[in-house]
């Protein structure tokens, strides 16, 4: 079973992603901040990380940089409510980029594609 780490400072988003991804057959690890995600990476090796950009403290771009220092091959999907980040060159280090919406089909499709699952 594939493990996905969801990193988002908004509890309702973490809960929504968790429920939807469990329904898709994934194990889900939750982190409410970049620092918590980096701590969890010391003991967990998810198959993929979804990462919010706008978080208090360490933002998603800095968290992404540090994740890639730990494991340059870790697939990361940046998730944000703000489409303009797509133009931000530092977000190019991510493997994919999804604008948040209540419909998680785009996110689930990207996850399946990145994990090599064809459903």
Phi and psi restraints in degrees (range 20) as a CNS / XPLOR table:
assign (resid 1 and name C) (resid 2 and name N)
       (resid 2 and name CA) (resid 2 and name C) 1.0 -79.2 20.0 2
assign (resid 2 and name N) (resid 2 and name CA)
       (resid 2 and name C) (resid 3 and name N) 1.0 142.8 20.0 2
assign (resid 2 and name C) (resid 3 and name N)
       (resid 3 and name CA) (resid 3 and name C) 1.0 -108.4 20.0 2
assign (resid 3 and name N) (resid 3 and name CA)
       (resid 3 and name C) (resid 4 and name N) 1.0 133.4 20.0 2
assign (resid 3 and name C) (resid 4 and name N)
       (resid 4 and name CA) (resid 4 and name C) 1.0 -123.1 20.0 2
assign (resid 4 and name N) (resid 4 and name CA)
       (resid 4 and name C) (resid 5 and name N) 1.0 131.3 20.0 2
assign (resid 4 and name C) (resid 5 and name N)
       (resid 5 and name CA) (resid 5 and name C) 1.0 -97.7 20.0 2
assign (resid 5 and name N) (resid 5 and name CA)
       (resid 5 and name C) (resid 6 and name N) 1.0 127.1 20.0 2
assign (resid 5 and name C) (resid 6 and name N)
       (resid 6 and name CA) (resid 6 and name C) 1.0 -106.1 20.0 2
assign (resid 6 and name N) (resid 6 and name CA)
       (resid 6 and name C) (resid 7 and name N) 1.0 119.0 20.0 2
assign (resid 6 and name C) (resid 7 and name N)
       (resid 7 and name CA) (resid 7 and name C) 1.0 -114.7 20.0 2
assign (resid 7 and name N) (resid 7 and name CA)
       (resid 7 and name C) (resid 8 and name N) 1.0 111.5 20.0 2
assign (resid 7 and name C) (resid 8 and name N)
       (resid 8 and name CA) (resid 8 and name C) 1.0 -158.0 20.0 2
assign (resid 8 and name N) (resid 8 and name CA)
       (resid 8 and name C) (resid 9 and name N) 1.0 138.9 20.0 2
assign (resid 8 and name C) (resid 9 and name N)
       (resid 9 and name CA) (resid 9 and name C) 1.0 -79.2 20.0 2
assign (resid 9 and name N) (resid 9 and name CA)
       (resid 9 and name C) (resid 10 and name N) 1.0 -12.8 20.0 2
assign (resid 9 and name C) (resid 10 and name N)
       (resid 10 and name CA) (resid 10 and name C) 1.0 -93.7 20.0 2
assign (resid 10 and name N) (resid 10 and name CA)
       (resid 10 and name C) (resid 11 and name N) 1.0 117.5 20.0 2
assign (resid 10 and name C) (resid 11 and name N)
       (resid 11 and name CA) (resid 11 and name C) 1.0 -58.4 20.0 2
assign (resid 11 and name N) (resid 11 and name CA)
       (resid 11 and name C) (resid 12 and name N) 1.0 -41.9 20.0 2
assign (resid 11 and name C) (resid 12 and name N)
       (resid 12 and name CA) (resid 12 and name C) 1.0 -64.3 20.0 2
assign (resid 12 and name N) (resid 12 and name CA)
       (resid 12 and name C) (resid 13 and name N) 1.0 -33.7 20.0 2
assign (resid 12 and name C) (resid 13 and name N)
       (resid 13 and name CA) (resid 13 and name C) 1.0 -68.8 20.0 2
assign (resid 13 and name N) (resid 13 and name CA)
       (resid 13 and name C) (resid 14 and name N) 1.0 -46.1 20.0 2
assign (resid 13 and name C) (resid 14 and name N)
       (resid 14 and name CA) (resid 14 and name C) 1.0 -57.0 20.0 2
assign (resid 14 and name N) (resid 14 and name CA)
       (resid 14 and name C) (resid 15 and name N) 1.0 -44.5 20.0 2
assign (resid 14 and name C) (resid 15 and name N)
       (resid 15 and name CA) (resid 15 and name C) 1.0 -64.1 20.0 2
assign (resid 15 and name N) (resid 15 and name CA)
       (resid 15 and name C) (resid 16 and name N) 1.0 -45.7 20.0 2
assign (resid 15 and name C) (resid 16 and name N)
       (resid 16 and name CA) (resid 16 and name C) 1.0 -59.8 20.0 2
assign (resid 16 and name N) (resid 16 and name CA)
       (resid 16 and name C) (resid 17 and name N) 1.0 -50.1 20.0 2
assign (resid 16 and name C) (resid 17 and name N)
       (resid 17 and name CA) (resid 17 and name C) 1.0 -60.9 20.0 2
assign (resid 17 and name N) (resid 17 and name CA)
       (resid 17 and name C) (resid 18 and name N) 1.0 -42.7 20.0 2
assign (resid 17 and name C) (resid 18 and name N)
       (resid 18 and name CA) (resid 18 and name C) 1.0 -59.6 20.0 2
assign (resid 18 and name N) (resid 18 and name CA)
       (resid 18 and name C) (resid 19 and name N) 1.0 -50.6 20.0 2
assign (resid 18 and name C) (resid 19 and name N)
       (resid 19 and name CA) (resid 19 and name C) 1.0 -60.7 20.0 2
assign (resid 19 and name N) (resid 19 and name CA)
       (resid 19 and name C) (resid 20 and name N) 1.0 -46.3 20.0 2
assign (resid 19 and name C) (resid 20 and name N)
       (resid 20 and name CA) (resid 20 and name C) 1.0 -64.8 20.0 2
assign (resid 20 and name N) (resid 20 and name CA)
       (resid 20 and name C) (resid 21 and name N) 1.0 -41.0 20.0 2
assign (resid 20 and name C) (resid 21 and name N)
       (resid 21 and name CA) (resid 21 and name C) 1.0 -74.8 20.0 2
assign (resid 21 and name N) (resid 21 and name CA)
       (resid 21 and name C) (resid 22 and name N) 1.0 -33.8 20.0 2
assign (resid 21 and name C) (resid 22 and name N)
       (resid 22 and name CA) (resid 22 and name C) 1.0 -63.0 20.0 2
assign (resid 22 and name N) (resid 22 and name CA)
       (resid 22 and name C) (resid 23 and name N) 1.0 -41.4 20.0 2
assign (resid 22 and name C) (resid 23 and name N)
       (resid 23 and name CA) (resid 23 and name C) 1.0 -60.3 20.0 2
assign (resid 23 and name N) (resid 23 and name CA)
       (resid 23 and name C) (resid 24 and name N) 1.0 -27.9 20.0 2
assign (resid 23 and name C) (resid 24 and name N)
       (resid 24 and name CA) (resid 24 and name C) 1.0 -83.8 20.0 2
assign (resid 24 and name N) (resid 24 and name CA)
       (resid 24 and name C) (resid 25 and name N) 1.0 -4.3 20.0 2
assign (resid 24 and name C) (resid 25 and name N)
       (resid 25 and name CA) (resid 25 and name C) 1.0 97.2 20.0 2
assign (resid 25 and name N) (resid 25 and name CA)
       (resid 25 and name C) (resid 26 and name N) 1.0 17.0 20.0 2
assign (resid 25 and name C) (resid 26 and name N)
       (resid 26 and name CA) (resid 26 and name C) 1.0 -99.7 20.0 2
assign (resid 26 and name N) (resid 26 and name CA)
       (resid 26 and name C) (resid 27 and name N) 1.0 153.5 20.0 2
assign (resid 26 and name C) (resid 27 and name N)
       (resid 27 and name CA) (resid 27 and name C) 1.0 -84.6 20.0 2
assign (resid 27 and name N) (resid 27 and name CA)
       (resid 27 and name C) (resid 28 and name N) 1.0 140.8 20.0 2
assign (resid 27 and name C) (resid 28 and name N)
       (resid 28 and name CA) (resid 28 and name C) 1.0 -125.3 20.0 2
assign (resid 28 and name N) (resid 28 and name CA)
       (resid 28 and name C) (resid 29 and name N) 1.0 131.1 20.0 2
assign (resid 28 and name C) (resid 29 and name N)
       (resid 29 and name CA) (resid 29 and name C) 1.0 -111.1 20.0 2
assign (resid 29 and name N) (resid 29 and name CA)
       (resid 29 and name C) (resid 30 and name N) 1.0 133.4 20.0 2
assign (resid 29 and name C) (resid 30 and name N)
       (resid 30 and name CA) (resid 30 and name C) 1.0 -110.1 20.0 2
assign (resid 30 and name N) (resid 30 and name CA)
       (resid 30 and name C) (resid 31 and name N) 1.0 142.2 20.0 2
assign (resid 30 and name C) (resid 31 and name N)
       (resid 31 and name CA) (resid 31 and name C) 1.0 -137.6 20.0 2
assign (resid 31 and name N) (resid 31 and name CA)
       (resid 31 and name C) (resid 32 and name N) 1.0 136.5 20.0 2
assign (resid 31 and name C) (resid 32 and name N)
       (resid 32 and name CA) (resid 32 and name C) 1.0 -96.6 20.0 2
assign (resid 32 and name N) (resid 32 and name CA)
       (resid 32 and name C) (resid 33 and name N) 1.0 -0.2 20.0 2
assign (resid 32 and name C) (resid 33 and name N)
       (resid 33 and name CA) (resid 33 and name C) 1.0 -157.7 20.0 2
assign (resid 33 and name N) (resid 33 and name CA)
       (resid 33 and name C) (resid 34 and name N) 1.0 165.5 20.0 2
assign (resid 33 and name C) (resid 34 and name N)
       (resid 34 and name CA) (resid 34 and name C) 1.0 -61.7 20.0 2
assign (resid 34 and name N) (resid 34 and name CA)
       (resid 34 and name C) (resid 35 and name N) 1.0 -42.5 20.0 2
assign (resid 34 and name C) (resid 35 and name N)
       (resid 35 and name CA) (resid 35 and name C) 1.0 -61.8 20.0 2
assign (resid 35 and name N) (resid 35 and name CA)
       (resid 35 and name C) (resid 36 and name N) 1.0 -41.9 20.0 2
assign (resid 35 and name C) (resid 36 and name N)
       (resid 36 and name CA) (resid 36 and name C) 1.0 -64.7 20.0 2
assign (resid 36 and name N) (resid 36 and name CA)
       (resid 36 and name C) (resid 37 and name N) 1.0 -40.2 20.0 2
assign (resid 36 and name C) (resid 37 and name N)
       (resid 37 and name CA) (resid 37 and name C) 1.0 -60.7 20.0 2
assign (resid 37 and name N) (resid 37 and name CA)
       (resid 37 and name C) (resid 38 and name N) 1.0 -44.5 20.0 2
assign (resid 37 and name C) (resid 38 and name N)
       (resid 38 and name CA) (resid 38 and name C) 1.0 -65.2 20.0 2
assign (resid 38 and name N) (resid 38 and name CA)
       (resid 38 and name C) (resid 39 and name N) 1.0 -37.6 20.0 2
assign (resid 38 and name C) (resid 39 and name N)
       (resid 39 and name CA) (resid 39 and name C) 1.0 -62.9 20.0 2
assign (resid 39 and name N) (resid 39 and name CA)
       (resid 39 and name C) (resid 40 and name N) 1.0 -45.7 20.0 2
assign (resid 39 and name C) (resid 40 and name N)
       (resid 40 and name CA) (resid 40 and name C) 1.0 -64.0 20.0 2
assign (resid 40 and name N) (resid 40 and name CA)
       (resid 40 and name C) (resid 41 and name N) 1.0 -30.6 20.0 2
assign (resid 40 and name C) (resid 41 and name N)
       (resid 41 and name CA) (resid 41 and name C) 1.0 -66.4 20.0 2
assign (resid 41 and name N) (resid 41 and name CA)
       (resid 41 and name C) (resid 42 and name N) 1.0 -19.3 20.0 2
assign (resid 41 and name C) (resid 42 and name N)
       (resid 42 and name CA) (resid 42 and name C) 1.0 -68.8 20.0 2
assign (resid 42 and name N) (resid 42 and name CA)
       (resid 42 and name C) (resid 43 and name N) 1.0 -28.0 20.0 2
assign (resid 42 and name C) (resid 43 and name N)
       (resid 43 and name CA) (resid 43 and name C) 1.0 -120.4 20.0 2
assign (resid 43 and name N) (resid 43 and name CA)
       (resid 43 and name C) (resid 44 and name N) 1.0 -7.6 20.0 2
assign (resid 43 and name C) (resid 44 and name N)
       (resid 44 and name CA) (resid 44 and name C) 1.0 -125.9 20.0 2
assign (resid 44 and name N) (resid 44 and name CA)
       (resid 44 and name C) (resid 45 and name N) 1.0 146.0 20.0 2
assign (resid 44 and name C) (resid 45 and name N)
       (resid 45 and name CA) (resid 45 and name C) 1.0 -125.9 20.0 2
assign (resid 45 and name N) (resid 45 and name CA)
       (resid 45 and name C) (resid 46 and name N) 1.0 84.2 20.0 2
assign (resid 45 and name C) (resid 46 and name N)
       (resid 46 and name CA) (resid 46 and name C) 1.0 -66.9 20.0 2
assign (resid 46 and name N) (resid 46 and name CA)
       (resid 46 and name C) (resid 47 and name N) 1.0 160.7 20.0 2
assign (resid 46 and name C) (resid 47 and name N)
       (resid 47 and name CA) (resid 47 and name C) 1.0 -82.6 20.0 2
assign (resid 47 and name N) (resid 47 and name CA)
       (resid 47 and name C) (resid 48 and name N) 1.0 -19.7 20.0 2
assign (resid 47 and name C) (resid 48 and name N)
       (resid 48 and name CA) (resid 48 and name C) 1.0 -162.9 20.0 2
assign (resid 48 and name N) (resid 48 and name CA)
       (resid 48 and name C) (resid 49 and name N) 1.0 151.3 20.0 2
assign (resid 48 and name C) (resid 49 and name N)
       (resid 49 and name CA) (resid 49 and name C) 1.0 -124.9 20.0 2
assign (resid 49 and name N) (resid 49 and name CA)
       (resid 49 and name C) (resid 50 and name N) 1.0 132.1 20.0 2
assign (resid 49 and name C) (resid 50 and name N)
       (resid 50 and name CA) (resid 50 and name C) 1.0 -101.2 20.0 2
assign (resid 50 and name N) (resid 50 and name CA)
       (resid 50 and name C) (resid 51 and name N) 1.0 133.5 20.0 2
assign (resid 50 and name C) (resid 51 and name N)
       (resid 51 and name CA) (resid 51 and name C) 1.0 -133.7 20.0 2
assign (resid 51 and name N) (resid 51 and name CA)
       (resid 51 and name C) (resid 52 and name N) 1.0 121.5 20.0 2
assign (resid 51 and name C) (resid 52 and name N)
       (resid 52 and name CA) (resid 52 and name C) 1.0 -72.0 20.0 2
assign (resid 52 and name N) (resid 52 and name CA)
       (resid 52 and name C) (resid 53 and name N) 1.0 145.8 20.0 2
assign (resid 52 and name C) (resid 53 and name N)
       (resid 53 and name CA) (resid 53 and name C) 1.0 -85.9 20.0 2
assign (resid 53 and name N) (resid 53 and name CA)
       (resid 53 and name C) (resid 54 and name N) 1.0 -50.6 20.0 2
assign (resid 53 and name C) (resid 54 and name N)
       (resid 54 and name CA) (resid 54 and name C) 1.0 -88.9 20.0 2
assign (resid 54 and name N) (resid 54 and name CA)
       (resid 54 and name C) (resid 55 and name N) 1.0 100.1 20.0 2
assign (resid 54 and name C) (resid 55 and name N)
       (resid 55 and name CA) (resid 55 and name C) 1.0 -134.6 20.0 2
assign (resid 55 and name N) (resid 55 and name CA)
       (resid 55 and name C) (resid 56 and name N) 1.0 149.0 20.0 2
assign (resid 55 and name C) (resid 56 and name N)
       (resid 56 and name CA) (resid 56 and name C) 1.0 -67.0 20.0 2
assign (resid 56 and name N) (resid 56 and name CA)
       (resid 56 and name C) (resid 57 and name N) 1.0 153.6 20.0 2
assign (resid 56 and name C) (resid 57 and name N)
       (resid 57 and name CA) (resid 57 and name C) 1.0 76.8 20.0 2
assign (resid 57 and name N) (resid 57 and name CA)
       (resid 57 and name C) (resid 58 and name N) 1.0 -125.7 20.0 2
assign (resid 57 and name C) (resid 58 and name N)
       (resid 58 and name CA) (resid 58 and name C) 1.0 -76.7 20.0 2
assign (resid 58 and name N) (resid 58 and name CA)
       (resid 58 and name C) (resid 59 and name N) 1.0 118.4 20.0 2
assign (resid 58 and name C) (resid 59 and name N)
       (resid 59 and name CA) (resid 59 and name C) 1.0 -78.0 20.0 2
assign (resid 59 and name N) (resid 59 and name CA)
       (resid 59 and name C) (resid 60 and name N) 1.0 175.1 20.0 2
assign (resid 59 and name C) (resid 60 and name N)
       (resid 60 and name CA) (resid 60 and name C) 1.0 -65.1 20.0 2
assign (resid 60 and name N) (resid 60 and name CA)
       (resid 60 and name C) (resid 61 and name N) 1.0 -31.4 20.0 2
assign (resid 60 and name C) (resid 61 and name N)
       (resid 61 and name CA) (resid 61 and name C) 1.0 -66.5 20.0 2
assign (resid 61 and name N) (resid 61 and name CA)
       (resid 61 and name C) (resid 62 and name N) 1.0 -45.0 20.0 2
assign (resid 61 and name C) (resid 62 and name N)
       (resid 62 and name CA) (resid 62 and name C) 1.0 -66.5 20.0 2
assign (resid 62 and name N) (resid 62 and name CA)
       (resid 62 and name C) (resid 63 and name N) 1.0 -41.3 20.0 2
assign (resid 62 and name C) (resid 63 and name N)
       (resid 63 and name CA) (resid 63 and name C) 1.0 -60.7 20.0 2
assign (resid 63 and name N) (resid 63 and name CA)
       (resid 63 and name C) (resid 64 and name N) 1.0 -43.5 20.0 2
assign (resid 63 and name C) (resid 64 and name N)
       (resid 64 and name CA) (resid 64 and name C) 1.0 -58.0 20.0 2
assign (resid 64 and name N) (resid 64 and name CA)
       (resid 64 and name C) (resid 65 and name N) 1.0 -45.9 20.0 2
assign (resid 64 and name C) (resid 65 and name N)
       (resid 65 and name CA) (resid 65 and name C) 1.0 -58.2 20.0 2
assign (resid 65 and name N) (resid 65 and name CA)
       (resid 65 and name C) (resid 66 and name N) 1.0 -44.1 20.0 2
assign (resid 65 and name C) (resid 66 and name N)
       (resid 66 and name CA) (resid 66 and name C) 1.0 -70.9 20.0 2
assign (resid 66 and name N) (resid 66 and name CA)
       (resid 66 and name C) (resid 67 and name N) 1.0 -36.1 20.0 2
assign (resid 66 and name C) (resid 67 and name N)
       (resid 67 and name CA) (resid 67 and name C) 1.0 -61.1 20.0 2
assign (resid 67 and name N) (resid 67 and name CA)
       (resid 67 and name C) (resid 68 and name N) 1.0 -45.1 20.0 2
assign (resid 67 and name C) (resid 68 and name N)
       (resid 68 and name CA) (resid 68 and name C) 1.0 -67.1 20.0 2
assign (resid 68 and name N) (resid 68 and name CA)
       (resid 68 and name C) (resid 69 and name N) 1.0 -27.0 20.0 2
assign (resid 68 and name C) (resid 69 and name N)
       (resid 69 and name CA) (resid 69 and name C) 1.0 -67.9 20.0 2
assign (resid 69 and name N) (resid 69 and name CA)
       (resid 69 and name C) (resid 70 and name N) 1.0 -36.4 20.0 2
assign (resid 69 and name C) (resid 70 and name N)
       (resid 70 and name CA) (resid 70 and name C) 1.0 -74.1 20.0 2
assign (resid 70 and name N) (resid 70 and name CA)
       (resid 70 and name C) (resid 71 and name N) 1.0 -46.1 20.0 2
assign (resid 70 and name C) (resid 71 and name N)
       (resid 71 and name CA) (resid 71 and name C) 1.0 -148.0 20.0 2
assign (resid 71 and name N) (resid 71 and name CA)
       (resid 71 and name C) (resid 72 and name N) 1.0 98.0 20.0 2
assign (resid 71 and name C) (resid 72 and name N)
       (resid 72 and name CA) (resid 72 and name C) 1.0 -65.0 20.0 2
assign (resid 72 and name N) (resid 72 and name CA)
       (resid 72 and name C) (resid 73 and name N) 1.0 -16.6 20.0 2
assign (resid 72 and name C) (resid 73 and name N)
       (resid 73 and name CA) (resid 73 and name C) 1.0 -96.8 20.0 2
assign (resid 73 and name N) (resid 73 and name CA)
       (resid 73 and name C) (resid 74 and name N) 1.0 0.6 20.0 2
assign (resid 73 and name C) (resid 74 and name N)
       (resid 74 and name CA) (resid 74 and name C) 1.0 -65.6 20.0 2
assign (resid 74 and name N) (resid 74 and name CA)
       (resid 74 and name C) (resid 75 and name N) 1.0 121.1 20.0 2
assign (resid 74 and name C) (resid 75 and name N)
       (resid 75 and name CA) (resid 75 and name C) 1.0 -70.1 20.0 2
assign (resid 75 and name N) (resid 75 and name CA)
       (resid 75 and name C) (resid 76 and name N) 1.0 128.9 20.0 2
assign (resid 75 and name C) (resid 76 and name N)
       (resid 76 and name CA) (resid 76 and name C) 1.0 -129.2 20.0 2
assign (resid 76 and name N) (resid 76 and name CA)
       (resid 76 and name C) (resid 77 and name N) 1.0 130.6 20.0 2
assign (resid 76 and name C) (resid 77 and name N)
       (resid 77 and name CA) (resid 77 and name C) 1.0 -109.1 20.0 2
assign (resid 77 and name N) (resid 77 and name CA)
       (resid 77 and name C) (resid 78 and name N) 1.0 118.9 20.0 2
assign (resid 77 and name C) (resid 78 and name N)
       (resid 78 and name CA) (resid 78 and name C) 1.0 -79.6 20.0 2
assign (resid 78 and name N) (resid 78 and name CA)
       (resid 78 and name C) (resid 79 and name N) 1.0 131.1 20.0 2
assign (resid 78 and name C) (resid 79 and name N)
       (resid 79 and name CA) (resid 79 and name C) 1.0 -121.4 20.0 2
assign (resid 79 and name N) (resid 79 and name CA)
       (resid 79 and name C) (resid 80 and name N) 1.0 129.7 20.0 2
assign (resid 79 and name C) (resid 80 and name N)
       (resid 80 and name CA) (resid 80 and name C) 1.0 -153.3 20.0 2
assign (resid 80 and name N) (resid 80 and name CA)
       (resid 80 and name C) (resid 81 and name N) 1.0 157.0 20.0 2
assign (resid 80 and name C) (resid 81 and name N)
       (resid 81 and name CA) (resid 81 and name C) 1.0 -83.0 20.0 2
assign (resid 81 and name N) (resid 81 and name CA)
       (resid 81 and name C) (resid 82 and name N) 1.0 -5.4 20.0 2
assign (resid 81 and name C) (resid 82 and name N)
       (resid 82 and name CA) (resid 82 and name C) 1.0 -112.8 20.0 2
assign (resid 82 and name N) (resid 82 and name CA)
       (resid 82 and name C) (resid 83 and name N) 1.0 107.7 20.0 2
assign (resid 82 and name C) (resid 83 and name N)
       (resid 83 and name CA) (resid 83 and name C) 1.0 -64.2 20.0 2
assign (resid 83 and name N) (resid 83 and name CA)
       (resid 83 and name C) (resid 84 and name N) 1.0 -23.3 20.0 2
assign (resid 83 and name C) (resid 84 and name N)
       (resid 84 and name CA) (resid 84 and name C) 1.0 -67.3 20.0 2
assign (resid 84 and name N) (resid 84 and name CA)
       (resid 84 and name C) (resid 85 and name N) 1.0 -17.1 20.0 2
assign (resid 84 and name C) (resid 85 and name N)
       (resid 85 and name CA) (resid 85 and name C) 1.0 -65.0 20.0 2
assign (resid 85 and name N) (resid 85 and name CA)
       (resid 85 and name C) (resid 86 and name N) 1.0 -19.3 20.0 2
assign (resid 85 and name C) (resid 86 and name N)
       (resid 86 and name CA) (resid 86 and name C) 1.0 -58.8 20.0 2
assign (resid 86 and name N) (resid 86 and name CA)
       (resid 86 and name C) (resid 87 and name N) 1.0 -27.3 20.0 2
assign (resid 86 and name C) (resid 87 and name N)
       (resid 87 and name CA) (resid 87 and name C) 1.0 -84.2 20.0 2
assign (resid 87 and name N) (resid 87 and name CA)
       (resid 87 and name C) (resid 88 and name N) 1.0 -11.8 20.0 2
assign (resid 87 and name C) (resid 88 and name N)
       (resid 88 and name CA) (resid 88 and name C) 1.0 -76.4 20.0 2
assign (resid 88 and name N) (resid 88 and name CA)
       (resid 88 and name C) (resid 89 and name N) 1.0 118.0 20.0 2
assign (resid 88 and name C) (resid 89 and name N)
       (resid 89 and name CA) (resid 89 and name C) 1.0 -59.0 20.0 2
assign (resid 89 and name N) (resid 89 and name CA)
       (resid 89 and name C) (resid 90 and name N) 1.0 -28.7 20.0 2
assign (resid 89 and name C) (resid 90 and name N)
       (resid 90 and name CA) (resid 90 and name C) 1.0 -71.5 20.0 2
assign (resid 90 and name N) (resid 90 and name CA)
       (resid 90 and name C) (resid 91 and name N) 1.0 -18.9 20.0 2
assign (resid 90 and name C) (resid 91 and name N)
       (resid 91 and name CA) (resid 91 and name C) 1.0 -78.0 20.0 2
assign (resid 91 and name N) (resid 91 and name CA)
       (resid 91 and name C) (resid 92 and name N) 1.0 -11.2 20.0 2
assign (resid 91 and name C) (resid 92 and name N)
       (resid 92 and name CA) (resid 92 and name C) 1.0 -66.6 20.0 2
assign (resid 92 and name N) (resid 92 and name CA)
       (resid 92 and name C) (resid 93 and name N) 1.0 -17.9 20.0 2
assign (resid 92 and name C) (resid 93 and name N)
       (resid 93 and name CA) (resid 93 and name C) 1.0 -69.9 20.0 2
assign (resid 93 and name N) (resid 93 and name CA)
       (resid 93 and name C) (resid 94 and name N) 1.0 -17.5 20.0 2
assign (resid 93 and name C) (resid 94 and name N)
       (resid 94 and name CA) (resid 94 and name C) 1.0 -75.7 20.0 2
assign (resid 94 and name N) (resid 94 and name CA)
       (resid 94 and name C) (resid 95 and name N) 1.0 163.1 20.0 2
assign (resid 94 and name C) (resid 95 and name N)
       (resid 95 and name CA) (resid 95 and name C) 1.0 -88.7 20.0 2
assign (resid 95 and name N) (resid 95 and name CA)
       (resid 95 and name C) (resid 96 and name N) 1.0 -22.1 20.0 2
assign (resid 95 and name C) (resid 96 and name N)
       (resid 96 and name CA) (resid 96 and name C) 1.0 -158.6 20.0 2
assign (resid 96 and name N) (resid 96 and name CA)
       (resid 96 and name C) (resid 97 and name N) 1.0 167.8 20.0 2
assign (resid 96 and name C) (resid 97 and name N)
       (resid 97 and name CA) (resid 97 and name C) 1.0 -142.8 20.0 2
assign (resid 97 and name N) (resid 97 and name CA)
       (resid 97 and name C) (resid 98 and name N) 1.0 126.5 20.0 2
assign (resid 97 and name C) (resid 98 and name N)
       (resid 98 and name CA) (resid 98 and name C) 1.0 -129.8 20.0 2
assign (resid 98 and name N) (resid 98 and name CA)
       (resid 98 and name C) (resid 99 and name N) 1.0 130.3 20.0 2
assign (resid 98 and name C) (resid 99 and name N)
       (resid 99 and name CA) (resid 99 and name C) 1.0 -82.4 20.0 2
assign (resid 99 and name N) (resid 99 and name CA)
       (resid 99 and name C) (resid 100 and name N) 1.0 127.7 20.0 2
assign (resid 99 and name C) (resid 100 and name N)
       (resid 100 and name CA) (resid 100 and name C) 1.0 -60.2 20.0 2
assign (resid 100 and name N) (resid 100 and name CA)
       (resid 100 and name C) (resid 101 and name N) 1.0 141.0 20.0 2
assign (resid 100 and name C) (resid 101 and name N)
       (resid 101 and name CA) (resid 101 and name C) 1.0 -154.6 20.0 2
assign (resid 101 and name N) (resid 101 and name CA)
       (resid 101 and name C) (resid 102 and name N) 1.0 167.2 20.0 2
assign (resid 101 and name C) (resid 102 and name N)
       (resid 102 and name CA) (resid 102 and name C) 1.0 -67.8 20.0 2
assign (resid 102 and name N) (resid 102 and name CA)
       (resid 102 and name C) (resid 103 and name N) 1.0 -24.1 20.0 2
assign (resid 102 and name C) (resid 103 and name N)
       (resid 103 and name CA) (resid 103 and name C) 1.0 -91.4 20.0 2
assign (resid 103 and name N) (resid 103 and name CA)
       (resid 103 and name C) (resid 104 and name N) 1.0 113.8 20.0 2
assign (resid 103 and name C) (resid 104 and name N)
       (resid 104 and name CA) (resid 104 and name C) 1.0 -92.6 20.0 2
assign (resid 104 and name N) (resid 104 and name CA)
       (resid 104 and name C) (resid 105 and name N) 1.0 12.8 20.0 2
assign (resid 104 and name C) (resid 105 and name N)
       (resid 105 and name CA) (resid 105 and name C) 1.0 -59.4 20.0 2
assign (resid 105 and name N) (resid 105 and name CA)
       (resid 105 and name C) (resid 106 and name N) 1.0 -43.3 20.0 2
assign (resid 105 and name C) (resid 106 and name N)
       (resid 106 and name CA) (resid 106 and name C) 1.0 -61.2 20.0 2
assign (resid 106 and name N) (resid 106 and name CA)
       (resid 106 and name C) (resid 107 and name N) 1.0 -45.2 20.0 2
assign (resid 106 and name C) (resid 107 and name N)
       (resid 107 and name CA) (resid 107 and name C) 1.0 -61.9 20.0 2
assign (resid 107 and name N) (resid 107 and name CA)
       (resid 107 and name C) (resid 108 and name N) 1.0 -47.7 20.0 2
assign (resid 107 and name C) (resid 108 and name N)
       (resid 108 and name CA) (resid 108 and name C) 1.0 -63.8 20.0 2
assign (resid 108 and name N) (resid 108 and name CA)
       (resid 108 and name C) (resid 109 and name N) 1.0 -37.7 20.0 2
assign (resid 108 and name C) (resid 109 and name N)
       (resid 109 and name CA) (resid 109 and name C) 1.0 -64.6 20.0 2
assign (resid 109 and name N) (resid 109 and name CA)
       (resid 109 and name C) (resid 110 and name N) 1.0 -43.7 20.0 2
assign (resid 109 and name C) (resid 110 and name N)
       (resid 110 and name CA) (resid 110 and name C) 1.0 -64.0 20.0 2
assign (resid 110 and name N) (resid 110 and name CA)
       (resid 110 and name C) (resid 111 and name N) 1.0 -41.9 20.0 2
assign (resid 110 and name C) (resid 111 and name N)
       (resid 111 and name CA) (resid 111 and name C) 1.0 -60.3 20.0 2
assign (resid 111 and name N) (resid 111 and name CA)
       (resid 111 and name C) (resid 112 and name N) 1.0 -49.4 20.0 2
assign (resid 111 and name C) (resid 112 and name N)
       (resid 112 and name CA) (resid 112 and name C) 1.0 -59.4 20.0 2
assign (resid 112 and name N) (resid 112 and name CA)
       (resid 112 and name C) (resid 113 and name N) 1.0 -43.7 20.0 2
assign (resid 112 and name C) (resid 113 and name N)
       (resid 113 and name CA) (resid 113 and name C) 1.0 -64.2 20.0 2
assign (resid 113 and name N) (resid 113 and name CA)
       (resid 113 and name C) (resid 114 and name N) 1.0 -44.7 20.0 2
assign (resid 113 and name C) (resid 114 and name N)
       (resid 114 and name CA) (resid 114 and name C) 1.0 -69.0 20.0 2
assign (resid 114 and name N) (resid 114 and name CA)
       (resid 114 and name C) (resid 115 and name N) 1.0 -27.9 20.0 2
assign (resid 114 and name C) (resid 115 and name N)
       (resid 115 and name CA) (resid 115 and name C) 1.0 -92.2 20.0 2
assign (resid 115 and name N) (resid 115 and name CA)
       (resid 115 and name C) (resid 116 and name N) 1.0 5.1 20.0 2
assign (resid 115 and name C) (resid 116 and name N)
       (resid 116 and name CA) (resid 116 and name C) 1.0 71.0 20.0 2
assign (resid 116 and name N) (resid 116 and name CA)
       (resid 116 and name C) (resid 117 and name N) 1.0 28.0 20.0 2
assign (resid 116 and name C) (resid 117 and name N)
       (resid 117 and name CA) (resid 117 and name C) 1.0 -101.6 20.0 2
assign (resid 117 and name N) (resid 117 and name CA)
       (resid 117 and name C) (resid 118 and name N) 1.0 125.1 20.0 2
assign (resid 117 and name C) (resid 118 and name N)
       (resid 118 and name CA) (resid 118 and name C) 1.0 -111.1 20.0 2
assign (resid 118 and name N) (resid 118 and name CA)
       (resid 118 and name C) (resid 119 and name N) 1.0 101.4 20.0 2
